[in-house]
Amino acid sequence: MSSRIRESAHLALKYIYGSVVHYRPGDKLAPRLLQDFELVLMIEGTANYRLGEVDHKAPPGSLILARPGFQEAYSWDTGGATRHAYVHFDIEAVPQGWAPPGKWPILIKNPDPVVAPMLRHLLGRISAHGETAWPTLRAWPEESLFMECLLGILIQPSRDEALAVGDRLPEQVHASLNFMRAILDTNPHYALQLGELSKRAGVTEKHLCRVFQTSLGHAPMETFRLLKLQLAMALLGRSSLAIKEIADRCGFENPLYFTRCFTRVYGKSPTETRRSLLLQEASPANPLPPDIAPRIYW
């Protein structure tokens, strides 16, 4: 961590200001030595961002997270107008456990979709300061907390974001998961077989097992069972169904077998888990990413 930035329980900003700017085709921003932090969201057009001697192409929707001491320059799209949102800020304290700024990403081409509306909201808050001085010389505490959430999304992706299941799983796994979810939607007691799953995926059983193990850490049929239990976990916390009814809804013929499977995976019985959830205690971690969870119907 830089010696001039202390660690604290929460992010603390010295100041913050920002706006949205437009550039004509081919405009340039001359090389400059950045004195503070800057977050840039490309809204329209592509920019060439030069950091030192390295060029980075920043397409629409991408983010640049620049830091003090960066020797940088921008060249704007020659084929049309360019528009971007920016926020300058300086940091007094960073949350404990965060990576030092020197390890933060520079160009983020596919940020979480929530980032753009968050940044738009932040710019609205900044404009509400009503101060005539530019730049704004102070940051309200609420803006520090909001920026902590925003930066946290960018620099500390969760395990599930790192997996980014939807688009980054092999197509065979993606197709198989869709079929599994469809079964749980319509006929959870359907006796799915590995051979049927591999035919639908268009690969051999051996190959399907290999890509599942590599992508999710579990074989296909084990993944199907874990999806059933993942659905059961959601139903325990979000429905009034009896344990026997949840077992049936999730495709388990025998409630006792369901309880054994559930307890082995989550470390607590369904009854104990429901009791914990009602007390608003944290639920046990799922062995599968939450974004491949089955839909909840009851």
C-alpha positions, -999 to +999 in steps of 0.1 A: +000+000+000+013+035-008+028+052+023+006+082+018-027+062+019-037+047+052-059+017+057-093+020+075-126+003+079-140+022+049-129+042+019-124+079+027-120+104-002-103+138+001-124+152-028-143+141-059-155+158-091-166+147-125-188+152-155-195+140-191-175+153-220-177+152-258-149+152-283-148+157-320-134+130-343-097+128-341-093+151-310-064+144-287-056+149-250-019+158-248+004+137-225+000+146-189+012+134-155-019+124-135-020+139-100-050+119-086-072+090-094-095+090-124-123+067-135-133+070-171-163+052-187-164+052-225-200+059-235-197+065-273-167+060-296-134+043-291-103+059-274-067+050-277-053+053-242-015+056-240+001+048-207+038+054-209+047+035-241+018+011-241-014+017-260-048+004-248-079+004-270-109+015-249-142+006-268-176+018-258-187+004-224-151-001-212-136+016-181-101+031-175-090+033-138-060+056-137-038+064-107-015+092-095+018+092-114+004+078-146+020+095-177-009+092-200-025+105-233-057+100-251-065+099-289-102+100-297-120+081-324-114+094-359-146+079-373-171+099-352-177+118-320-166+104-287-183+108-253-172+096-219-180+101-183-152+107-158-147+111-121-115+125-105-109+117-068-082+114-043-080+089-015-073+095+021-079+059+033-086+025+016-106-004+032-084-029+050-077-060+028-079-042-005-051-047-030-028-017-032-036+008-060-006-003-080-023-037-085-057-023-096-067-031-132-061-003-157-085-011-186-117-031-178-133-039-211-164-057-198-173-043-164-203-055-144-234-040-160-243-023-127-212+000-129-226+023-156-258+033-138-238+035-105-215+060-121-243+080-136-259+082-101-226+093-086-223+121-111-258+132-102-248+133-066-217+153-074-237+179-094-260+183-064-232+198-043-242+232-057-207+246-052-194+272-076-157+262-071-144+237-096-132+211-089-153+202-059-129+203-030-146+179-007-164+145-008-195+139+012-193+107+034-221+091+014-200+096-018-171+079-002-192+049+007-208+048-027-174+050-044-162+022-021-190+000-035-182+010-071-144+005-068-150-028-049-169-042-079-140-032-102-110-042-082-123-071-061-144-094-083-160-122-064-153-159-070-186-161-089-177-132-111-144-148-118-162-178-131-187-157-151-206-188-160-230-175-186-206-167-214-174-183-204-184-219-198-178-243-227-209-246-249-214-282-240-216-274-203-238-244-210-263-265-231-263-293-205-270-269-176-299-254-196-314-289-201-309-297-164-327-265-154-355-273-178-360-307-162-361-292-127-387-267-140-410-292-156-403-328-143-378-329-115-382-367-110-371-373-146-344-400-146-317-381-165-289-403-178-254-393-188-258-408-222-288-386-230-269-355-217-239-362-239-260-367-270-277-334-264-243-317-259-230-334-291-199-350-274-189-383-259-197-391-223-160-390-215-155-356-231-186-342-213-173-354-179-139-339-186-152-304-195-176-304-165-149-314-142-126-287-156-153-259-156-172-266-124-152-292-105-180-318-106-191-345-130-223-339-149-246-361-129-231-348-096-237-313-109-274-322-116-277-334-080-261-303-066-285-281-087-314-300-070-299-292-036-292-256-046-329-253-054-337-269-021-316-243-002-335-215-019-369-231-011-360-236+025-354-199+029-380-185+006-411-208+009-432-223+036-431-258+020-426-287+043-393-306+041-410-335+024-426-312-001-392-296-009-377-330-014-404-339-038-402-305-056-364-311-061-367-346-075-359-367-045-383-396-040-372-404-005-371-375+020-346-393+042-322-397+013-327-360+005-318-351+041-287-372+040-276-356+007-283-321+018-265-326+052-235-341+035-231-311+011-240-282+034-230-296+068-265-290+083-298-308+079-326-290+060-344-284+093-313-268+109-307-248+078-342-234+077-339-225+114-307-206+107-322-188+077-352-177+098-327-162+123-311-143+093-279-162+097-257-166+067-266-196+045-240-223+039-219-218+008-232-235-024-207-258-042-219-243-075-219-207-086-253-189-078-257-177-114-263-212-127-290-219-100-323-233-112-354-211-112-376-211-082-413-222-087-437-234-061 
